[in-house]
Amino acid sequence: MSARSVANSPAADASPPMFRSAGISYLHTPSDDPGQSASFYQHVFGWTVRDDTDHASFEDGTRHVIGAWVKDRSPSGDAGVLPYAYVESVDRVLERVSARGRQVVRAPYAEGDLRVATFRDPFGTVIGVWQRASS
C-alpha cells in the first residue's frame, strides 16, 4: 500500500496515522520473494498485506507504519538497523515464527521489565519483538 493510495482512500478526510511529523512511517524490507514475505508477516504479526505480483506491501497493526517488500535491497542480517515490534506475547509470536520454519536468533530474555527476542525472517533480516513482562 503506498502513501498515495492511503491518502486517496475513503477515510482520507482525516490524516492517516502514518502521517505524523518525524515518525518512522514507511519501510522497505528486503525479500527475494515479496509474496512469501507478505504471507510470513501476515501470519506472524497479523499485518494487513496487499500481495500483488509486482508490489507486495503492508500496513502494521497500529496503522502507523506502512511499507513494501523489495528485491533491490540486501537483508540486514545481524548488521544495520534492528527494528522491534511490540507484541502481546513474545512466546506466541515465536511459535508462529517457528511454525513457518524460521530461526529464533535470540530466545526471550529479560531487559528490565520487558521480555525481548529476535528472529530471522524468510530472507535473512533479523527482527526483534518485545512485550511488557508479566507481573
WOURDA-V17978 format. One record per residue. N is the residue number from 1. RES is the residue in one small letter. PHI is phi in degrees with one decimal (999 if undefined). BURIAL is b if it has 9 or more other C-alpha atoms within 8 Angstrom, else e. Layout:
n=(N;N)
res=(RES;RES)
phi=(PHI;PHI)
burial=(BURIAL;BURIAL)
//
This chain:
n=(1;2;3;4;5;6;7;8;9;10;11;12;13;14;15;16;17;18;19;20;21;22;23;24;25;26;27;28;29;30;31;32;33;34;35;36;37;38;39;40;41;42;43;44;45;46;47;48;49;50;51;52;53;54;55;56;57;58;59;60;61;62;63;64;65;66;67;68;69;70;71;72;73;74;75;76;77;78;79;80;81;82;83;84;85;86;87;88;89;90;91;92;93;94;95;96;97;98;99;100;101;102;103;104;105;106;107;108;109;110;111;112;113;114;115;116;117;118;119;120;121;122;123;124;125;126;127;128;129;130;131;132;133;134;135)
res=(m;s;a;r;s;v;a;n;s;p;a;a;d;a;s;p;p;m;f;r;s;a;g;i;s;y;l;h;t;p;s;d;d;p;g;q;s;a;s;f;y;q;h;v;f;g;w;t;v;r;d;d;t;d;h;a;s;f;e;d;g;t;r;h;v;i;g;a;w;v;k;d;r;s;p;s;g;d;a;g;v;l;p;y;a;y;v;e;s;v;d;r;v;l;e;r;v;s;a;r;g;r;q;v;v;r;a;p;y;a;e;g;d;l;r;v;a;t;f;r;d;p;f;g;t;v;i;g;v;w;q;r;a;s;s)
phi=(999;-91.3;-58.7;-65.3;-68.7;-66.1;-64.9;-96.8;-77.9;-57.1;-86.7;-77.9;-62.6;-102.7;-62.0;-59.3;-59.8;-77.7;-88.8;-137.6;-57.0;65.9;-88.5;-66.7;-134.8;-144.8;-128.4;-105.3;-111.1;-62.7;-163.6;-78.1;-139.6;-55.2;-64.6;-64.8;-63.4;-57.7;-62.7;-61.1;-67.9;-64.2;-67.4;-74.0;-110.1;76.3;-64.4;-78.1;-124.0;-120.2;-111.9;-108.4;-56.0;-93.7;-156.9;-80.8;-136.8;-144.8;-131.6;-71.8;-64.5;-92.8;69.0;-90.5;-130.4;-122.9;178.0;-147.8;-94.0;-127.1;-90.1;-96.6;-127.3;-88.4;-58.9;-76.9;53.6;-91.9;-109.6;80.1;-67.6;-117.1;-77.5;-122.9;-111.7;-73.5;-134.7;-72.4;-145.5;-58.0;-61.3;-64.8;-62.8;-65.6;-62.5;-67.5;-60.6;-64.8;-62.2;-92.2;77.6;-96.9;-92.2;-79.7;-81.8;-132.4;-62.1;-53.7;-142.8;-82.9;-136.2;64.7;-96.7;-118.5;-113.7;-133.8;-154.9;-133.9;-144.6;-105.8;-77.1;-57.6;-119.9;102.4;-74.7;-89.7;-123.4;-103.5;-131.6;-149.4;-148.0;-73.3;-71.2;-68.3;-79.7)
burial=(b;e;e;e;e;b;b;e;e;e;e;b;e;e;e;b;e;b;b;e;e;e;e;e;b;e;e;e;b;b;b;e;e;b;b;e;b;b;b;b;b;b;b;b;e;e;b;b;b;b;b;e;e;e;b;b;b;b;b;b;b;e;b;b;b;b;b;b;b;b;b;e;e;e;b;b;b;e;e;e;e;e;e;e;e;e;b;e;e;b;e;e;b;b;e;b;b;b;e;e;e;b;b;b;b;e;e;b;e;b;e;e;e;b;b;b;b;b;b;b;b;b;b;b;b;b;b;b;b;b;b;e;e;e;e)
//
